[in-house]
């Protein structure tokens, strides 16, 4: 089941996705880490799950319409888990100074536009709202036509580090419906297994009772800067097993994710 090489462990496992079973694998450090350090591993695993779902969808005659260069969904309010917020802050901090300055300025400009529209507080508290109110706020945000701070020349500048929500937000309908934000016409990839809500649950568990588990991407750098929580370290394989248990409902958890 596990092979050890160069201080890393590889776990091979089967996950049921829809009516099929996918044989997947994940390679993690052979040491204790915080779960936020495993975000790149989770991202690769999410890619594999989405790819498997795309194949299933194609067999059912539903091909995805998301293509390179399409940025129709990149002006929407993107939710990220708190664990991903820490990772994104780290990604930005690792950039060359000139690029980091440019990205941070885009975040600041976005925040200024949100403030001018009177949406700062609602956007910060969106995780506390009911689904209907969240959707209404999302429409208001979309009407501002603000590009994601990471969008450059209509392409994601951090594509390999993009949030799980972006990886799992795949549509089979015409992109024009995304541009028009027409929910009645948008059809999504019918993925039977998503890791986005799992990361929110892990975040809730790690950041305490006051945690909602997620926030909007536009607030992630500010949140990461002020967050003082020291995450515990455990074996990487422990965190991976925890993720799989949550994803397959083998772990009983009292938290609810939106």
C-alpha positions as CSV (number, residue, x, y, z in Angstrom):
1,X,0.0,0.0,0.0
2,X,2.8,2.5,0.9
3,X,6.2,2.8,-0.8
4,X,8.9,4.9,0.8
5,X,11.5,6.9,-1.3
6,X,13.6,10.0,-0.5
7,X,11.7,10.9,2.7
8,X,8.3,10.6,1.0
9,X,5.4,8.2,1.3
10,X,3.1,7.3,-1.5
11,X,-0.4,6.1,-0.6
12,X,-2.4,4.1,-3.2
13,X,-6.1,3.9,-2.6
14,X,-9.5,3.4,-4.4
15,X,-12.3,6.0,-4.2
16,X,-15.8,5.5,-5.5
17,X,-16.7,8.4,-7.8
18,X,-20.2,8.0,-9.1
19,X,-20.8,4.5,-10.3
20,X,-17.1,3.8,-10.8
21,X,-14.1,3.2,-8.6
22,X,-11.0,5.3,-9.3
23,X,-7.5,4.1,-8.4
24,X,-5.7,7.1,-7.1
25,X,-2.4,7.9,-5.3
26,X,-0.9,10.7,-3.3
27,X,2.7,11.3,-2.4
28,X,3.4,13.2,0.9
29,X,6.4,14.0,3.0
30,X,7.5,11.3,5.5
31,X,7.4,13.7,8.4
32,X,5.1,15.8,10.6
33,X,3.6,18.8,8.9
34,X,0.7,21.2,9.2
35,X,-2.3,20.4,7.1
36,X,-1.8,23.6,5.2
37,X,1.5,22.3,3.9
38,X,-0.4,19.6,2.1
39,X,-2.6,21.9,0.0
40,X,-0.4,21.1,-3.1
41,X,-1.1,17.4,-2.5
42,X,-4.8,18.0,-2.1
43,X,-4.8,20.1,-5.3
44,X,-3.3,17.2,-7.3
45,X,-5.8,14.8,-5.8
46,X,-8.7,17.2,-6.8
47,X,-7.3,17.3,-10.3
48,X,-7.4,13.5,-10.6
49,X,-10.9,13.3,-9.2
50,X,-12.2,16.1,-11.6
51,X,-10.4,14.4,-14.6
52,X,-12.2,11.1,-13.7
53,X,-15.5,12.9,-13.5
54,X,-14.9,14.6,-16.8
55,X,-14.4,11.2,-18.4
56,X,-17.6,9.9,-16.9
57,X,-19.5,13.0,-18.1
58,X,-18.2,12.5,-21.6
59,X,-19.4,8.9,-21.6
60,X,-22.9,10.3,-20.8
61,X,-22.7,12.7,-23.7
62,X,-21.9,15.8,-21.7
63,X,-18.6,17.5,-22.6
64,X,-17.1,20.3,-20.6
65,X,-17.0,23.8,-22.1
66,X,-14.3,25.2,-19.9
67,X,-11.2,25.9,-22.1
68,X,-7.9,27.7,-21.8
69,X,-8.4,31.4,-22.2
70,X,-12.0,31.4,-21.0
71,X,-12.2,33.6,-17.9
72,X,-16.0,33.9,-17.7
73,X,-16.1,32.7,-14.1
74,X,-13.1,34.8,-13.0
75,X,-15.2,37.8,-12.0
76,X,-17.3,35.8,-9.6
77,X,-16.9,35.8,-5.8
78,X,-14.6,32.8,-5.3
79,X,-14.8,31.0,-1.9
80,X,-11.6,29.5,-0.4
81,X,-11.1,27.5,2.8
82,X,-9.0,29.0,5.6
83,X,-6.3,26.5,4.9
84,X,-6.2,27.6,1.3
85,X,-6.0,31.2,2.4
86,X,-2.8,30.5,4.2
87,X,-1.4,28.7,1.2
88,X,-2.4,31.5,-1.2
89,X,-0.7,34.1,1.1
90,X,2.4,31.9,1.0
91,X,2.3,31.7,-2.8
92,X,2.1,35.5,-3.0
93,X,4.9,36.0,-0.5
94,X,7.2,33.7,-2.6
95,X,6.8,35.8,-5.7
96,X,9.5,38.2,-6.9
97,X,9.0,41.6,-5.3
98,X,7.8,43.3,-8.4
99,X,5.1,40.7,-9.1
100,X,4.1,40.5,-5.5
101,X,3.6,44.3,-5.4
102,X,1.4,44.1,-8.5
103,X,-0.7,41.3,-7.1
104,X,-1.1,43.0,-3.7
105,X,-2.1,46.3,-5.5
106,X,-4.9,44.4,-7.3
107,X,-6.2,43.0,-4.1
108,X,-6.1,46.6,-2.6
109,X,-7.9,48.0,-5.7
110,X,-10.6,45.2,-5.4
111,X,-11.1,45.9,-1.8
112,X,-11.5,49.7,-2.6
113,X,-14.1,48.9,-5.2
114,X,-16.0,46.6,-2.8
115,X,-15.9,49.4,-0.2
116,X,-17.2,52.0,-2.7
117,X,-20.1,49.7,-3.4
118,X,-20.9,49.4,0.3
119,X,-20.2,45.6,0.3
120,X,-17.2,45.4,2.6
121,X,-18.9,44.0,5.7
122,X,-21.3,41.7,3.9
123,X,-18.5,40.2,1.9
124,X,-16.5,39.7,5.1
125,X,-19.5,38.0,6.7
126,X,-20.7,36.0,3.7
127,X,-20.0,32.7,5.3
128,X,-22.6,33.5,8.1
129,X,-25.4,34.1,5.6
130,X,-28.0,31.6,4.4
131,X,-27.7,30.3,0.9
132,X,-30.2,32.6,-0.6
133,X,-28.5,35.7,0.9
134,X,-25.1,34.4,-0.2
135,X,-26.3,34.0,-3.8
136,X,-27.8,37.5,-3.8
137,X,-24.6,38.9,-2.5
138,X,-22.7,37.0,-5.1
139,X,-24.8,38.6,-7.9
140,X,-24.1,42.1,-6.5
141,X,-20.4,41.3,-6.4
142,X,-20.5,40.0,-10.0
143,X,-22.2,43.2,-11.2
144,X,-19.0,45.1,-10.2
145,X,-17.1,43.2,-12.9
146,X,-14.0,42.9,-10.8
147,X,-11.4,40.5,-12.2
148,X,-9.8,38.1,-9.8
149,X,-6.6,39.7,-8.5
150,X,-4.7,36.7,-9.9
151,X,-6.1,37.1,-13.4
152,X,-3.6,38.4,-16.0
153,X,-4.4,38.7,-19.7
154,X,-7.6,36.6,-19.2
155,X,-5.5,33.7,-17.7
156,X,-5.0,32.6,-14.2
157,X,-1.5,33.6,-13.1
158,X,-1.4,31.0,-10.3
159,X,-3.1,28.2,-12.3
160,X,-1.1,25.4,-10.6
161,X,-2.1,26.9,-7.2
162,X,-5.6,28.0,-7.9
163,X,-8.2,27.2,-5.2
164,X,-10.1,23.9,-5.2
165,X,-13.3,25.8,-5.9
166,X,-11.8,26.9,-9.2
167,X,-10.7,23.3,-10.0
168,X,-14.1,21.8,-9.2
169,X,-16.2,24.6,-10.8
170,X,-16.5,23.0,-14.3
171,X,-19.5,23.6,-16.6
172,X,-20.9,21.7,-19.5
173,X,-23.1,24.5,-20.7
174,X,-22.3,27.4,-23.1
175,X,-19.8,29.8,-21.5
176,X,-22.1,32.7,-22.4
177,X,-24.4,31.7,-19.6
178,X,-21.5,32.1,-17.2
179,X,-20.8,35.6,-18.6
180,X,-24.4,36.5,-18.2
181,X,-24.5,34.7,-14.8
182,X,-27.6,32.9,-15.8
183,X,-28.0,30.1,-13.2
184,X,-31.1,28.7,-14.9
185,X,-29.0,27.9,-18.0
186,X,-25.6,26.9,-16.4
187,X,-25.1,23.2,-16.0
188,X,-22.2,21.9,-14.0
189,X,-20.0,18.8,-14.2
190,X,-21.8,16.2,-12.2
191,X,-19.0,15.3,-9.9
192,X,-19.9,12.8,-7.2
193,X,-16.9,13.7,-5.0
194,X,-15.7,17.2,-4.2
195,X,-12.8,18.1,-1.9
196,X,-13.8,21.8,-1.5
197,X,-16.3,21.1,1.4
198,X,-13.8,18.7,2.9
199,X,-11.2,21.4,3.3
200,X,-13.8,23.7,4.8
201,X,-14.5,21.0,7.4
202,X,-10.8,20.5,8.2
203,X,-10.5,24.3,8.5
204,X,-13.3,24.4,11.0
205,X,-11.8,21.7,13.1
206,X,-8.4,23.4,13.2
207,X,-9.4,27.0,13.6
208,X,-12.0,26.5,16.3
209,X,-15.7,27.0,17.0
210,X,-15.7,30.6,15.7
211,X,-14.4,29.4,12.3
212,X,-16.8,29.2,9.4
213,X,-14.2,27.3,7.5
214,X,-14.0,29.6,4.5
215,X,-14.0,33.2,3.2
216,X,-13.9,34.9,-0.2
217,X,-10.6,34.9,-2.1
218,X,-10.5,38.7,-2.2
219,X,-10.2,38.7,1.7
220,X,-7.7,35.9,2.0
221,X,-4.5,38.0,2.2
222,X,-5.9,40.3,4.9
223,X,-7.1,37.3,6.9
224,X,-3.8,35.4,6.6
225,X,-2.0,38.5,7.8
226,X,-4.1,38.8,11.0
227,X,-4.6,35.1,11.7
228,X,-2.6,34.1,14.8
229,X,-3.6,30.4,15.0
230,X,-0.7,28.0,15.3
231,X,-1.6,24.9,13.4
232,X,-0.6,21.6,15.0
233,X,1.8,19.2,13.2
234,X,1.0,15.6,12.6
235,X,2.2,13.0,10.2
236,X,1.4,13.9,6.6
237,X,-0.2,10.5,6.2
238,X,-2.5,11.2,9.1
239,X,-3.8,14.4,7.4
240,X,-4.3,12.5,4.1
241,X,-6.3,9.8,5.8
242,X,-8.4,12.4,7.6
243,X,-9.1,14.0,4.2
244,X,-10.2,10.7,2.7
245,X,-12.3,9.8,5.7
246,X,-14.1,13.1,5.5
247,X,-14.6,12.8,1.7
248,X,-16.1,9.4,1.9
249,X,-18.2,10.1,5.1
250,X,-16.2,7.6,7.1
251,X,-15.5,10.2,9.7
252,X,-18.3,11.5,11.8
253,X,-18.1,15.3,12.2
254,X,-20.4,17.7,14.0
255,X,-19.5,20.6,11.7
256,X,-21.7,21.6,8.8
257,X,-20.2,23.1,5.7
258,X,-22.2,25.3,3.3
